[in-house]
Amino acid sequence: MNLLRDILLKNLGWKLLSVALASAIWLTVKTTSAAEGQTERVFLTLPLQIVSGTGDVRTFQMEPSAVTITLKGRTEIITRLAEREIHCLVDVTSADLTQNFRRHVDVAVPSGITVIHIEPAEVQITPPKPKNVINIIK
């Protein structure tokens, strides 16, 4: 019991000062964020684009083919943001093209905008089926 009291009451002034400073810092950051006018905006059904090797002209099937994203930024920037400025990408350059696979969705947005949430975060990719090739031996 004596040890617990020593732990709690030893340097009590410094401990109270630390809590007060931590609270002041938290309150300053919270107030500054609110003063900047941060706003969230949801974009529904943005189309996905596949990124593949330059010589790769295959067609891939994606499920789903569109995503919903939530963005955050300063009010004056986010209200003027157009869908064409948002790029939702799926990179298949290093994929094994012999079977179905899942890939993470990457979102590129203008400076000053933060991606809060992507739904779904991954998509199912089905590579194109190879054409039947018949070898004729003469």
C-alpha positions in Angstrom: 0.0 0.0 0.0 2.9 2.3 0.8 4.5 1.6 -2.6 1.2 2.5 -4.5 1.0 5.7 -2.6 4.6 6.6 -3.5 4.0 5.8 -7.2 0.9 8.0 -7.3 1.9 10.9 -5.1 5.7 11.2 -5.9 6.3 14.2 -8.2 2.6 14.9 -8.2 3.2 18.5 -9.4 5.1 17.3 -12.5 2.4 14.7 -13.2 -0.4 17.3 -13.1 1.6 19.7 -15.2 2.2 16.9 -17.8 -1.6 16.2 -18.0 -2.4 19.9 -18.3 0.1 20.3 -21.2 -1.1 17.2 -23.0 -4.7 18.5 -22.7 -3.7 21.9 -24.0 -1.8 20.4 -27.0 -4.8 18.1 -27.9 -7.2 21.1 -27.6 -5.0 23.2 -29.9 -4.8 20.5 -32.6 -8.5 19.8 -32.4 -9.4 23.5 -32.7 -6.9 24.1 -35.6 -8.4 21.2 -37.6 -11.9 22.5 -37.1 -10.8 26.0 -38.0 -9.3 24.8 -41.3 -12.8 23.8 -42.4 -12.2 20.1 -43.2 -15.1 18.4 -44.9 -15.7 14.9 -46.0 -17.4 14.0 -49.3 -18.5 10.6 -50.7 -18.2 9.7 -54.3 -20.3 6.8 -55.4 -19.6 4.3 -58.2 -16.3 5.6 -59.5 -15.1 3.4 -62.4 -11.9 1.4 -61.9 -9.0 1.4 -64.4 -6.6 -1.4 -64.9 -2.8 -0.6 -65.0 -0.9 -3.3 -66.9 2.4 -3.7 -68.8 2.8 -1.5 -71.9 2.8 -4.5 -74.2 -0.1 -6.2 -72.4 -3.3 -5.8 -74.4 -5.3 -8.5 -72.7 -8.8 -7.8 -71.4 -9.5 -8.4 -67.7 -12.8 -8.9 -65.9 -13.2 -7.0 -62.6 -15.7 -7.6 -59.9 -16.9 -5.1 -59.0 -15.9 -2.6 -61.7 -16.6 0.5 -59.6 -15.8 1.7 -56.0 -17.2 4.2 -53.5 -14.7 6.4 -51.8 -14.8 8.9 -49.0 -12.4 11.9 -49.3 -11.5 14.7 -46.8 -10.1 18.1 -47.4 -10.6 21.8 -47.1 -14.2 22.8 -47.8 -13.4 25.1 -50.8 -11.2 22.4 -52.4 -13.5 19.4 -51.8 -16.7 21.1 -53.0 -15.0 21.9 -56.4 -13.5 18.5 -56.8 -14.8 16.8 -60.0 -15.0 13.0 -60.5 -12.6 13.2 -63.4 -9.9 14.4 -61.0 -10.1 11.1 -59.1 -8.3 8.1 -60.5 -9.2 4.6 -59.1 -6.5 2.1 -60.2 -5.9 -1.6 -60.0 -2.3 -2.6 -60.9 -1.9 -6.1 -62.5 1.6 -5.7 -63.9 3.1 -8.3 -61.7 0.2 -10.7 -61.5 0.1 -14.4 -62.2 -2.2 -14.4 -65.3 -3.0 -18.1 -65.2 -5.6 -17.9 -62.4 -8.0 -15.5 -60.7 -6.6 -13.1 -58.1 -7.4 -10.2 -55.9 -5.8 -6.8 -56.1 -5.9 -3.7 -53.8 -7.5 -0.5 -55.2 -5.3 2.5 -55.3 -6.8 6.0 -55.5 -5.0 9.1 -56.8 -6.4 12.4 -55.8 -5.2 16.1 -56.1 -3.0 17.7 -53.5 -4.7 18.7 -50.3 -7.2 15.8 -50.4 -7.0 12.7 -48.2 -8.6 9.4 -48.9 -10.5 8.3 -45.9 -12.2 5.1 -47.1 -12.4 2.9 -50.2 -15.3 0.4 -50.6 -14.4 -2.3 -51.6 -10.7 -2.0 -50.9 -9.9 -5.0 -53.1 -11.4 -6.4 -56.3 -11.5 -9.8 -57.9 -9.6 -10.0 -61.2 -10.3 -12.7 -63.8 -7.6 -12.8 -66.5 -8.7 -13.4 -70.1 -9.1 -16.9 -71.2 -6.4 -18.1 -73.7 -7.6 -18.7 -77.2 -7.6 -22.3 -78.3 -4.5 -22.9 -80.3 -4.3 -26.0 -82.5 -0.9 -27.1 -83.6 -0.9 -28.9 -86.8 2.1 -31.1 -87.4 2.9 -31.8 -91.0 
